[in-house]
Amino acid sequence: MSNIPIEPGAEPDLAAEELAGKHNIPIDEAKRIVAEQGTDRATIDGAAERAKDKPE
């Protein structure tokens, strides 16, 4: 464990970071998906694939 203090609310969002890396989507998009869909892996993987395929 690190002795470096982390400000409240500044903790890394590991689910969003993993989702962004796995599906090659921006971290902001991954955070939005996790916030809306929860942390069920199948649900957020599907949402990430749909977001990736959606034209901007």
C-alpha positions in Angstrom: 0.0 0.0 0.0 1.2 3.5 -0.8 1.7 6.3 1.6 0.8 8.8 -1.1 -2.5 10.4 -0.1 -5.3 10.4 -2.6 -7.9 13.1 -2.6 -11.5 12.0 -2.1 -13.1 11.4 -5.4 -9.8 11.1 -7.2 -9.5 7.3 -6.9 -8.9 5.5 -10.2 -11.9 3.9 -11.8 -10.4 0.5 -12.5 -13.6 -0.9 -14.2 -13.6 2.1 -16.6 -9.9 1.9 -17.2 -10.1 -1.8 -18.0 -13.1 -1.3 -20.3 -11.4 1.6 -22.2 -8.3 -0.5 -22.8 -10.1 -3.7 -23.7 -12.4 -1.9 -26.3 -10.1 0.9 -27.4 -12.6 3.6 -26.4 -11.9 6.9 -24.6 -11.8 6.7 -20.8 -14.6 9.3 -20.5 -16.8 7.1 -22.6 -15.9 4.0 -20.5 -16.7 6.0 -17.3 -20.1 7.0 -18.7 -20.9 3.4 -19.6 -19.9 2.1 -16.1 -21.9 4.8 -14.5 -25.0 4.1 -16.6 -24.8 0.3 -16.8 -23.1 -0.8 -13.5 -20.2 -3.2 -13.3 -21.7 -6.4 -14.8 -18.9 -7.4 -17.3 -21.2 -8.7 -20.0 -23.4 -5.7 -19.9 -20.7 -3.1 -20.1 -18.7 -5.1 -22.7 -21.8 -5.0 -24.9 -22.4 -1.3 -24.3 -18.8 -0.6 -25.1 -19.0 -2.5 -28.4 -22.1 -0.6 -29.4 -20.5 2.7 -28.5 -17.4 1.8 -30.5 -19.5 0.9 -33.6 -21.7 4.0 -33.3 -20.7 6.7 -35.8 -19.9 10.0 -34.2 
